[in-house]
Amino acid sequence: MTKLLAIEPDGSQLNDIVYNVNVIANDQENILILRDVINDNGENAGIECKKVILAYNRQYCYEPLPELSISGRLIVTYKDKDDDIITCMDNIAKLILRFIQ
């Protein structure tokens, strides 16, 4: 099981705005599969996952995930520079939610 937590724009890169996509899952394989899903299905929309950062964590909230989980941050780029940040975040979220729900 994988949950989308947040999408945050990061404008600190020189040429592109990248988006930090924060997810949580019951194992790291789910997050790595999500990276592949983004790269395979986001190609037409200009969405690409550049990097994955994984970390173990112990959660204390009421979600249907095990207590010991993996949090991940996917570093995603959006190639269409004409779209505003809100549209980019919405398109990234739609792509991810289509596969994790």
Secondary structure by P-SEA (a helix, b strand, c coil): cccccbbbbbcccccccccbbbbbcccaaaaaaaaaaaaaccccccccccbbbbbbbbbccccccccbbbbbbbbcccccccccaaaaaaaaaaaaaaccc
